[in-house]
């Protein structure tokens, strides 16, 4: 038997990462572990609605790993991406944009968008069900940066 548990992402600034993943993207913190001896903090995040299942190890999580001793992390794009199914891709992208998040690959097709975390991790957003009808400002918005 094998079951997917979580994806670990190293972050340089825990407060900045939590602002992005929780306050902007909408994930929910379900567990936190701090190790004085190991000098790190682990924060486990679930998608909204998955909190109860995640606390019982029945839903996948994102693990943010913050090492207290400063390190420079590079190659965020080499990691690949995290992907989330969303109820309304246009509403989420508008909320993210209003909060200062760059929409690197706008949802021109009403189906898929990409943004990046403060640490350069690509986040894929996919519309639940059928793609939404093309709509402005997304339909004519160009890509920004890499994703």
C-alpha positions as CSV (number, residue, x, y, z in Angstrom):
1,X,0.0,0.0,0.0
2,X,1.2,3.5,-0.7
3,X,-0.6,6.8,0.1
4,X,0.5,10.3,-0.8
5,X,1.1,12.3,2.3
6,X,2.7,15.7,1.6
7,X,5.0,17.9,-0.5
8,X,7.8,19.7,1.4
9,X,8.8,23.2,0.3
10,X,11.7,25.0,2.0
11,X,11.0,28.6,2.7
12,X,13.3,31.5,3.4
13,X,10.9,33.6,5.4
14,X,8.1,31.8,7.3
15,X,5.9,34.8,7.8
16,X,6.1,35.8,4.2
17,X,5.4,32.2,3.1
18,X,2.4,31.9,5.4
19,X,1.0,35.2,4.1
20,X,1.2,33.8,0.6
21,X,0.0,30.3,1.2
22,X,-2.7,31.1,3.8
23,X,-3.8,34.7,3.6
24,X,-3.6,35.0,-0.2
25,X,-3.9,31.5,-1.6
26,X,-6.3,30.3,1.1
27,X,-4.6,27.2,2.5
28,X,-5.2,26.4,6.2
29,X,-2.6,25.6,8.8
30,X,-3.4,22.2,10.4
31,X,-0.2,21.4,12.4
32,X,3.1,23.0,13.4
33,X,6.2,21.5,14.8
34,X,9.3,23.3,16.1
35,X,12.6,21.7,16.9
36,X,15.0,23.7,19.1
37,X,17.6,21.0,18.7
38,X,17.2,20.8,14.9
39,X,16.7,24.5,14.5
40,X,13.7,24.3,12.2
41,X,9.9,24.8,12.1
42,X,7.5,22.6,10.1
43,X,4.1,24.0,9.2
44,X,1.6,21.7,7.5
45,X,-1.1,23.3,5.3
46,X,-4.3,21.8,3.9
47,X,-6.6,23.0,1.1
48,X,-9.8,24.7,2.4
49,X,-12.3,22.0,3.3
50,X,-9.6,19.3,3.8
51,X,-8.6,20.4,7.3
52,X,-10.4,17.6,9.2
53,X,-9.3,14.9,6.8
54,X,-5.7,16.2,6.8
55,X,-5.5,16.1,10.6
56,X,-6.4,12.4,10.3
57,X,-3.7,11.8,7.6
58,X,-6.4,11.3,5.0
59,X,-5.7,14.3,2.8
60,X,-2.4,15.5,1.3
61,X,-0.6,18.4,2.8
62,X,2.0,21.0,1.9
63,X,4.8,21.0,4.5
64,X,6.6,24.4,4.7
65,X,10.1,23.8,6.2
66,X,11.7,26.8,7.7
67,X,15.4,26.4,8.8
68,X,16.3,28.9,11.4
69,X,19.8,29.3,10.1
70,X,19.7,31.3,7.0
71,X,20.3,29.5,3.7
72,X,19.8,30.6,0.1
73,X,17.5,28.4,-1.9
74,X,17.6,28.4,-5.6
75,X,16.0,26.4,-8.4
76,X,12.3,26.8,-7.3
77,X,11.2,26.2,-10.8
78,X,13.2,22.9,-10.9
79,X,10.9,21.6,-8.1
80,X,8.0,21.6,-10.6
81,X,4.8,22.9,-9.1
82,X,2.0,22.4,-6.6
83,X,-1.5,22.1,-8.1
84,X,-4.9,23.0,-6.7
85,X,-8.4,22.5,-8.0
86,X,-10.5,25.6,-7.5
87,X,-14.2,26.4,-7.6
88,X,-13.8,29.7,-9.5
89,X,-10.4,30.4,-11.1
90,X,-11.4,34.0,-12.1
91,X,-12.4,34.9,-8.6
92,X,-9.3,33.4,-7.0
93,X,-7.0,35.1,-9.6
94,X,-8.7,38.4,-9.0
95,X,-8.3,38.0,-5.2
96,X,-4.6,37.1,-5.6
97,X,-4.0,40.0,-8.0
98,X,-5.8,42.4,-5.6
99,X,-3.4,41.2,-2.8
100,X,-0.3,41.9,-5.0
101,X,0.4,38.5,-6.4
102,X,1.6,38.4,-10.0
103,X,-0.5,36.1,-12.2
104,X,2.4,34.6,-14.2
105,X,0.1,32.6,-16.5
106,X,-3.4,34.2,-16.5
107,X,-6.4,31.9,-16.9
108,X,-7.1,33.0,-20.5
109,X,-8.7,29.7,-21.2
110,X,-10.9,29.7,-18.1
111,X,-9.1,26.6,-17.0
112,X,-5.6,27.1,-15.9
113,X,-3.4,29.7,-14.2
114,X,0.0,29.9,-12.6
115,X,1.4,32.0,-9.8
116,X,4.6,31.8,-7.7
117,X,5.2,31.8,-4.0
118,X,7.7,34.3,-2.5
119,X,10.3,31.4,-2.7
120,X,9.7,30.9,-6.4
121,X,7.6,27.8,-6.2
122,X,5.1,27.5,-9.1
123,X,1.5,27.0,-8.1
124,X,-0.9,25.7,-10.7
125,X,-4.6,26.6,-10.3
126,X,-7.1,24.5,-12.2
127,X,-10.8,25.2,-12.7
128,X,-13.0,22.6,-11.2
129,X,-15.3,21.0,-13.8
130,X,-15.6,22.5,-17.2
131,X,-13.5,25.6,-18.2
132,X,-15.2,28.9,-17.6
133,X,-16.0,31.0,-20.7
134,X,-13.1,33.4,-21.6
135,X,-13.5,36.7,-19.8
136,X,-11.6,39.9,-19.4
137,X,-9.2,41.0,-18.1
138,X,-7.8,37.5,-18.3
139,X,-8.6,36.7,-21.9
140,X,-6.2,39.3,-23.2
141,X,-3.6,39.3,-20.4
142,X,-0.1,38.2,-21.3
143,X,2.2,35.9,-19.4
144,X,4.5,37.6,-16.9
145,X,7.9,36.1,-16.0
146,X,8.3,32.3,-15.8
147,X,5.9,29.8,-14.3
